[in-house]
Each structure stands twice: as structure tokens, then as C-alpha cells.
């Protein structure tokens, strides 16, 4: 994800949906952290703003997690 951060950010800006399925303990947490970093860096947001952006994506059902 980090290697393609600019592209992922562009996808999000164009309305992409992100689905995360799998391990809740490690993988899902890592994906959350990486997405927040991408949003903060490429969206030029503070960490709290990036977290709010990710929460907004979840509220819009554009960031969906099916973790176990």
C-alpha cells in the first residue's frame, strides 16, 4: 500500500471503496494505520484529520471491514 500511496489516495478522492477482510489482531490494524498515513500525507491532513476522514469513509460504507 505504501508503495502505491499516491494512487490509493487518488482512488479515494475519486470515490473508491475499500474492503478489508481477515485477521483483526494484526492485519486490519496495520491497514488502518497505513490508510491513515496515506490520507494524512497525500491529503495534507493532521493525524486527527486523517482519522476523521477514515471514519467518514466508514460512515459512507466506503471503508468496510470484515475481520475476525
C-alpha positions in Angstrom: 0.0 0.0 0.0 2.8 2.4 0.9 4.5 1.9 -2.5 1.2 2.9 -4.3 0.2 5.5 -1.8 -0.4 8.3 -4.3 -2.5 6.0 -6.5 -4.6 4.9 -3.5 -5.1 8.5 -2.4 -6.3 9.3 -6.0 -8.7 6.3 -5.9 -10.1 7.5 -2.6 -10.6 11.0 -3.9 -12.5 9.6 -6.9 -14.8 7.6 -4.7 -13.2 4.2 -4.3 -14.4 1.6 -1.8 -12.0 -0.3 0.4 -12.8 -3.7 1.8 -10.6 -5.3 4.4 -11.1 -9.0 5.2 -9.0 -11.1 7.5 -7.1 -11.1 10.7 -8.4 -8.5 13.2 -5.4 -8.6 15.5 -2.6 -7.6 13.2 -3.5 -7.1 9.5 -6.6 -5.0 10.0 -4.8 -2.7 12.4 -1.9 -2.3 10.0 -4.3 -1.5 7.1 -6.0 1.2 9.3 -2.7 2.7 10.2 -1.4 2.6 6.7 -4.5 4.2 5.2 -4.4 6.9 7.8 -0.8 7.6 6.9 -1.6 7.8 3.2 -4.6 10.1 3.9 -2.5 12.3 6.1 0.5 12.6 3.8 -1.3 12.8 0.4 -4.3 14.7 1.7 -2.1 17.0 3.7 -4.1 16.4 6.9 -3.1 16.3 10.5 -3.3 12.8 12.0 -6.6 13.6 13.7 -8.0 14.9 10.3 -6.8 11.6 8.6 -8.6 9.6 11.3 -11.8 11.7 10.8 -11.5 11.1 7.0 -11.3 7.4 7.5 -14.2 7.4 9.9 -16.2 9.3 7.3 -15.3 6.7 4.7 -16.6 4.0 7.1 -19.8 6.0 7.8 -20.4 6.2 4.0 -19.8 2.5 3.7 -16.8 3.1 1.6 -14.4 1.6 4.1 -15.8 -1.8 5.2 -14.0 -4.3 7.5 -14.9 -7.9 7.8 -12.3 -9.0 10.3 -12.1 -11.9 12.8 
